Amino acid sequence: MRGRGARSNASGRYESQAREAFDDGWTPDEPDPKGFTTEVQPEKARVIISRNDSPDVGFSASINPYRGCEHGCIYCYARPAHAYMGLSPGLDFEQKLFFKPEAARLLEAELSKPKYVPETVHIGGNTDPYQPQERKLQVTRSVIEVLSRYSHPFSVITKSALVLRDLDLIAPMGRRNLARVAISVTSLDRRLARSMEPRAATPERRIEAIRQLTEAGVPVTVMFAPVIPGLNDHELEAVLERAAGAGATGAGYVALRLPLEIKDLFQEWLQTDHPDRAGRVMSLVRQMRGGKDYDSQWGSRMRGQGPLADLMRARMDAAYKRYGLVRDRTPLDVSQFRVPPKAGDQLGLFG
């Protein structure tokens, strides 16, 4: 499908019956199906802050305004979660989206709880908070408005230049050590980026977003993720150099992860978009995963194992030094958080 990442729409793993479109040969002259249209519907959530205790994720509290993502990144590790909705991690993930209209209200309620302990909240740990539907729905902006109102620290990760729309909120928080942004740049090759991430911002727009964010006083990290051996790994240094030149002061990377349905979706995409490299890419991926398509072991799932993974780490270490980038950020300031006033509380004379 034009503008979509997945090449199929097989049933989710929890469905009792499997379904998948195929050509039965009876209608050879039938025209190709029209492009999928995006469907968006509200999701009723009880809480808005998700918690995790994974030792290698980098954050324990997160907010995901959307389920599913129209960017259509073929490698997206969030795809398998669509199976919980009775939908396909393939095209359904890019076409059938859910948003949380009550996100701001739920967030304010959680921040008001007597036992709430502030910590940096990561926005977009699952799907992109600035995907195209955000332009109209503004769920992410409503969340940042609440966090800004009560001086609550937060971080954002995106591959969209739409984050610049909210500079009026993010920049003052960034200057107070209450906010930072991570921009994902997987390639400087526009054609490769469009193939891997069909509806995400172009590489140049992402670099420009880094420039404008840093000029406004927002600390920015560039994420070279995922690193796909034999496909984009040769661009690691070039991406970090461009990002550092635009003002990024931090960097990180994640090796390609292919859990559950992603392994089949990714290999379908390789065979259609990069058939000349498909065999070599998967061979290199397996060399980093103990001979398997994926190894979910904590400590290695983000980086891989073996000589190829070691070389990747060595290249990143050298790039940190060469371009003046940091691996670990100074923690954001939780001490500035102010508990939302309860109904009936008298506000101070001067705010």
C-alpha positions as CSV (number, residue, x, y, z in Angstrom):
1,M,0.0,0.0,0.0
2,R,1.4,3.4,-0.9
3,G,2.5,5.3,2.1
4,R,2.3,2.3,4.4
5,G,5.1,0.3,6.0
6,A,3.7,-3.2,6.4
7,R,3.2,-5.4,3.4
8,S,0.4,-7.6,4.9
9,N,-2.3,-7.6,7.5
10,A,-2.3,-11.0,9.0
11,S,-4.5,-11.7,12.0
12,G,-3.2,-11.0,15.5
13,R,-1.8,-14.0,17.4
14,Y,-4.8,-14.1,19.8
15,E,-7.5,-14.5,17.2
16,S,-9.2,-17.9,16.9
17,Q,-9.3,-17.7,13.2
18,A,-6.5,-16.5,10.9
19,R,-7.2,-14.3,7.9
20,E,-4.9,-12.9,5.3
21,A,-5.6,-11.5,1.8
22,F,-4.2,-13.4,-1.2
23,D,-4.6,-13.6,-4.9
24,D,-6.8,-16.6,-5.9
25,G,-6.2,-16.0,-9.6
26,W,-9.9,-15.8,-10.5
27,T,-9.9,-12.1,-11.2
28,P,-6.6,-11.2,-13.0
29,D,-8.0,-7.9,-14.4
30,E,-9.3,-6.6,-11.1
31,P,-7.7,-3.3,-10.2
32,D,-5.5,-2.9,-7.2
33,P,-7.3,-2.0,-4.0
34,K,-7.4,1.6,-3.1
35,G,-5.0,2.9,-0.4
36,F,-6.1,2.4,3.2
37,T,-7.7,5.3,5.0
38,T,-6.8,6.0,8.6
39,E,-9.5,5.3,11.2
40,V,-9.2,7.0,14.6
41,Q,-11.4,6.3,17.6
42,P,-11.3,7.2,21.3
43,E,-10.0,4.8,23.9
44,K,-11.4,4.9,27.4
45,A,-8.5,4.8,29.8
46,R,-8.7,4.6,33.6
47,V,-5.1,5.9,34.3
48,I,-2.7,7.8,32.0
49,I,0.7,7.1,33.5
50,S,2.0,3.6,32.8
51,R,4.7,2.1,35.0
52,N,7.4,-0.5,34.1
53,D,10.3,-2.0,36.0
54,S,12.4,-3.1,33.0
55,P,16.1,-2.5,33.9
56,D,17.1,-1.5,30.4
57,V,14.3,0.8,29.3
58,G,15.7,4.0,30.9
59,F,12.4,5.3,32.4
60,S,9.8,3.8,34.7
61,A,6.9,6.3,34.1
62,S,5.4,7.0,30.7
63,I,2.4,8.5,28.9
64,N,1.3,7.2,25.5
65,P,-1.4,9.5,24.0
66,Y,-2.0,7.1,21.1
67,R,-2.2,3.4,20.4
68,G,-1.0,2.5,16.9
69,C,1.0,4.8,14.7
70,E,0.4,6.3,11.3
71,H,4.1,6.8,10.7
72,G,4.2,3.2,9.7
73,C,7.8,2.4,10.7
74,I,8.2,-1.2,9.7
75,Y,10.5,-2.0,12.6
76,C,8.3,-0.5,15.3
77,Y,8.5,-2.6,18.5
78,A,4.9,-1.5,19.5
79,R,3.3,-3.3,16.6
80,P,2.6,-6.6,18.5
81,A,0.5,-4.7,21.1
82,H,-2.2,-4.2,18.5
83,A,-3.0,-7.9,18.8
84,Y,-4.4,-7.2,22.2
85,M,-7.1,-5.1,20.5
86,G,-8.0,-8.0,18.2
87,L,-6.2,-6.3,15.3
88,S,-3.3,-7.0,13.1
89,P,0.2,-5.7,13.9
90,G,0.5,-5.2,10.2
91,L,-1.5,-2.6,8.3
92,D,-4.1,-2.4,11.1
93,F,-1.4,-0.9,13.3
94,E,-0.9,2.0,10.9
95,Q,-4.5,2.4,9.9
96,K,-6.7,1.7,13.0
97,L,-5.6,4.1,15.7
98,F,-6.8,4.9,19.2
99,F,-6.4,8.1,21.2
100,K,-7.0,9.1,24.8
101,P,-9.3,12.1,24.9
102,E,-9.3,12.2,28.7
103,A,-5.5,12.2,29.0
104,A,-5.2,15.7,30.5
105,R,-8.0,15.2,33.0
106,L,-6.6,11.8,34.1
107,L,-3.1,13.2,34.4
108,E,-4.2,16.1,36.6
109,A,-6.1,13.6,38.8
110,E,-3.0,11.4,39.2
111,L,-0.8,14.3,40.0
112,S,-3.3,15.3,42.7
113,K,-3.2,12.0,44.6
114,P,-1.8,12.4,48.2
115,K,0.8,9.6,47.7
116,Y,2.0,10.7,44.3
117,V,5.8,10.9,44.1
118,P,7.1,13.0,41.1
119,E,9.5,11.5,38.7
120,T,10.3,12.3,35.1
121,V,7.5,11.2,32.8
122,H,8.5,10.0,29.4
123,I,6.0,10.9,26.6
124,G,6.0,8.5,23.7
125,G,7.7,5.4,25.0
126,N,5.5,3.2,22.9
127,T,4.1,5.1,19.8
128,D,5.0,8.5,18.5
129,P,3.2,11.3,20.5
130,Y,3.5,13.6,17.5
131,Q,2.2,11.4,14.7
132,P,0.0,13.1,12.1
133,Q,-3.3,12.8,14.0
134,E,-1.8,14.9,16.8
135,R,-2.0,18.0,14.6
136,K,-5.8,17.9,14.9
137,L,-6.5,16.0,18.2
138,Q,-3.8,17.7,20.3
139,V,-3.8,15.1,23.0
140,T,0.0,15.4,23.5
141,R,-0.2,19.1,23.8
142,S,-2.9,18.8,26.4
143,V,-0.7,16.5,28.5
144,I,2.3,18.9,28.2
145,E,0.0,21.8,29.3
146,V,-0.8,20.0,32.5
147,L,2.8,19.0,33.2
148,S,3.9,22.6,32.5
149,R,1.2,24.1,34.7
150,Y,2.5,22.2,37.7
151,S,6.3,22.2,36.9
152,H,6.4,18.5,36.5
153,P,9.5,17.2,34.6
154,F,9.0,15.3,31.4
155,S,10.9,13.9,28.3
156,V,9.6,13.4,24.8
157,I,10.8,11.2,22.0
158,T,9.6,11.6,18.4
159,K,10.6,11.5,14.8
160,S,8.2,14.4,13.9
161,A,8.9,18.0,13.4
162,L,5.4,18.7,14.8
163,V,7.1,18.9,18.2
164,L,8.1,22.4,17.2
165,R,4.4,23.5,17.5
166,D,4.7,23.1,21.2
167,L,7.9,25.1,21.7
168,D,5.9,27.7,23.6
169,L,5.4,25.1,26.4
170,I,8.5,23.0,26.0
171,A,11.2,25.7,25.7
172,P,10.4,27.4,29.1
173,M,10.4,24.0,30.8
174,G,13.7,23.0,29.1
175,R,15.4,26.2,30.3
176,R,14.3,25.3,33.9
177,N,15.7,21.7,33.6
178,L,12.2,20.3,33.5
179,A,12.1,19.0,29.9
180,R,14.2,17.4,27.2
181,V,13.5,16.0,23.8
182,A,14.9,13.0,21.9
183,I,14.7,13.1,18.1
184,S,15.0,9.7,16.3
185,V,17.1,9.9,13.1
186,T,17.6,6.5,11.5
187,S,19.1,7.6,8.2
188,L,20.1,10.7,6.3
189,D,19.1,9.0,3.1
190,R,15.7,10.3,2.2
191,R,14.7,7.3,0.1
192,L,15.7,4.8,2.7
193,A,13.9,6.8,5.4
194,R,10.7,7.0,3.3
195,S,10.9,3.3,2.8
196,M,11.4,2.4,6.5
197,E,9.2,5.2,7.9
198,P,6.7,6.2,5.2
199,R,4.8,8.9,7.0
200,A,7.4,10.3,9.4
201,A,9.2,13.6,8.8
202,T,12.1,13.6,6.4
203,P,15.6,13.4,7.8
204,E,16.3,17.1,7.0
205,R,13.2,18.2,8.9
206,R,14.3,16.2,11.9
207,I,17.7,17.8,11.9
208,E,16.1,21.2,11.6
209,A,13.8,20.3,14.6
210,I,17.0,19.6,16.6
211,R,18.4,23.0,15.6
212,Q,15.3,24.9,16.6
213,L,14.8,23.1,19.9
214,T,18.3,23.7,21.0
215,E,18.2,27.3,19.9
216,A,15.2,27.7,22.2
217,G,17.0,26.2,25.1
218,V,15.7,22.7,25.1
219,P,18.3,19.9,25.7
220,V,18.1,17.4,22.8
221,T,19.3,13.9,22.4
222,V,19.6,12.2,19.0
223,M,18.5,8.6,18.9
224,F,20.1,6.4,16.1
225,A,17.5,3.7,16.5
226,P,17.2,1.1,15.3
227,V,20.6,0.2,14.0
228,I,20.0,-2.3,11.2
229,P,23.2,-4.1,10.2
230,G,23.8,-4.1,6.5
231,L,21.2,-1.4,5.9
232,N,21.7,1.8,7.9
233,D,24.5,0.9,10.3
234,H,27.1,2.6,8.0
235,E,25.4,6.0,8.7
236,L,25.9,6.0,12.5
237,E,28.8,8.5,12.5
238,A,27.2,10.7,9.9
239,V,23.9,10.9,11.7
240,L,25.6,11.8,15.0
241,E,27.8,14.4,13.3
242,R,24.8,16.1,11.7
243,A,22.8,16.1,14.9
244,A,25.7,17.4,17.0
245,G,26.2,20.2,14.4
246,A,22.6,21.1,14.8
247,G,23.0,21.4,18.6
248,A,22.2,18.0,20.0
249,T,24.3,17.3,23.2
250,G,23.2,13.7,23.9
251,A,23.0,10.5,21.8
252,G,21.9,6.9,22.1
253,Y,21.2,3.9,19.9
254,V,19.2,0.6,19.9
255,A,20.0,-2.4,17.9
256,L,17.1,-3.7,15.7
257,R,14.6,-5.7,17.7
258,L,12.3,-8.3,16.0
259,P,10.0,-9.7,18.6
260,L,6.8,-11.7,17.8
261,E,5.1,-10.6,14.5
262,I,7.7,-7.9,13.7
263,K,10.2,-10.5,12.5
264,D,7.8,-11.6,9.7
265,L,6.7,-8.1,8.8
266,F,10.3,-6.9,8.6
267,Q,11.4,-9.8,6.4
268,E,8.4,-9.2,4.1
269,W,9.4,-5.6,3.8
270,L,13.1,-6.5,3.1
271,Q,12.0,-8.8,0.3
272,T,9.9,-6.2,-1.4
273,D,11.9,-3.0,-0.8
274,H,15.5,-4.3,-0.5
275,P,15.6,-7.8,-2.0
276,D,19.3,-7.5,-2.9
277,R,20.2,-7.1,0.7
278,A,17.5,-9.1,2.5
279,G,19.6,-12.3,3.0
280,R,22.7,-10.4,4.2
281,V,20.7,-8.2,6.6
282,M,19.0,-11.1,8.3
283,S,22.3,-13.0,8.5
284,L,23.9,-10.1,10.3
285,V,20.9,-9.7,12.6
286,R,21.1,-13.3,13.6
287,Q,24.8,-13.0,14.3
288,M,23.9,-10.4,16.9
289,R,21.1,-12.5,18.4
290,G,22.8,-15.9,19.0
291,G,21.6,-17.3,15.7
292,K,18.0,-16.3,16.2
293,D,15.9,-13.5,14.8
294,Y,15.5,-12.0,18.3
295,D,16.7,-12.6,21.8
296,S,14.5,-10.9,24.5
297,Q,17.1,-11.3,27.3
298,W,17.4,-8.1,29.5
299,G,20.8,-6.5,29.2
300,S,21.3,-7.6,25.6
301,R,18.0,-7.1,23.8
302,M,18.8,-3.4,23.2
303,R,22.4,-3.9,22.1
304,G,22.8,-7.5,20.9
305,Q,25.8,-9.8,21.5
306,G,28.8,-11.0,19.7
307,P,31.6,-9.3,17.6
308,L,29.2,-7.2,15.5
309,A,27.5,-5.8,18.6
310,D,30.9,-5.1,20.2
311,L,31.9,-3.2,17.1
312,M,28.7,-1.2,17.2
313,R,29.4,-0.2,20.9
314,A,33.0,0.7,20.1
315,R,31.8,3.0,17.2
316,M,29.3,4.7,19.5
317,D,32.0,5.2,22.2
318,A,34.3,6.8,19.6
319,A,31.4,9.0,18.3
320,Y,30.6,10.3,21.8
321,K,34.1,11.6,22.1
322,R,34.5,12.9,18.6
323,Y,31.3,14.9,18.5
324,G,31.2,15.9,22.2
325,L,28.0,14.0,23.0
326,V,27.0,12.5,26.3
327,R,25.5,9.1,26.9
328,D,23.8,9.8,30.2
329,R,21.9,13.0,31.0
330,T,21.7,15.0,34.2
331,P,18.4,14.1,35.9
332,L,15.6,16.6,35.4
333,D,14.6,18.6,38.5
334,V,11.6,17.0,40.4
335,S,11.9,19.5,43.3
336,Q,10.0,22.2,41.3
337,F,6.8,20.1,41.1
338,R,3.7,21.7,42.7
339,V,0.7,19.6,43.6
340,P,-2.5,20.7,41.8
341,P,-4.8,22.6,44.1
342,K,-7.9,20.8,45.3
343,A,-11.4,22.1,44.7
344,G,-12.0,24.9,47.1
345,D,-8.4,25.6,47.9
346,Q,-7.6,29.3,48.1
347,L,-5.0,30.5,45.6
348,G,-2.2,32.8,46.6
349,L,-2.8,36.5,46.0
350,F,-0.1,36.7,43.3
351,G,-0.5,33.2,41.9
